Amino acid sequence: TRRLKAELDERLRTEEALRANVESLALPLNAIGHGIVATDSAGHVTRMNAPAEMLTGWTLAEARGQPVQEVVRFVDEVTNKPIQGHPIANILGGSPAAKRGSQGQLLGRDGKAHRVTDMSAPLRDATGNLQGAVMVFRDITEQYILEQSLRQAQKMEAVGRLAGGVAHDFNNLLGGIIGFSEILLRRMPEGDRAREYVNDIILTAQRAADLTSKLLAFSHKGAAQSVSTDIHEIIGEVTAILSETVDTTIQIHRHLTAPAPIVLGDPSQIQNAILNLALNARDAMPRGGAMTISTANVALDKDFCRDNPFGI
């Protein structure tokens, strides 16, 4: 009787120590922040921490003894149907010792989806026998959304650069169409019925130019600004750029006589307009020459607008 009582007392002390170890382990497991789920060798849940309860929607009391596939459900991102080959089942089935860094969509009991990274590993006793498996998973939903937003922004930026390049080249073609049409119109007699068709060509090309200006605005990230802008300052920036890119056979001169060079507009678009004019001038002088950028204050009265070839 004494021996039996001693054995019983020893077993009670062992169970109490084990219970104390489990309770002391639960505190750091709950504080980790990552979901942790452990199973037995049959794949049934034996333990899970508080973050795992929050992500899966199962409490430990509800989940204990349940197949891990029912508790930690990985589903297809599009169909929300369970994915074949659960990480824990793979581990218990003899897959490599650990699966690291994989990503998937975990569907909670409440139907809420979480983007998670997970790692699974086997649990073995001192002799190496498989006792179960453990899975650690981390909620990266917010990080995933930010990454997707960044990718979309990068795509839009690439599309914007492409649109800007196409619009610039197309604008040059339209400039030639409009310019030659205006020359043709000036050489045609007043009574020529074909003047109507030439006017239609100019009007259509101008509408196309309006579309390219919208593409250029898009390529520069949206709506144009309207701020007070010093034209002379912008010309200084443009000539600094040109001095680094234009061949030395082309001399660049500035003749800035406007006493009031302040306008209301978008500095970026004004700079691009002047730069594009300068680059077109450079392309027109393959053997070198002189490029002059000048400013002056001009009154846009009726006579000036009527005689100007740009349709002001």
Beta strands, then each sheet from edge to edge (+ up, - down):
strand 1: 35-40
strand 2: 45-48
strand 3: 73-75
strand 4: 99-107
strand 5: 113-124
strand 6: 130-139
strand 7: 227-230
strand 8: 250-256
strand 9: 262-265
strand 10: 289-295
sheet 1: 2+ 1- 6+ 5- 4+ 3-
sheet 2: 7+ 9-
sheet 3: 8+ 10+
end
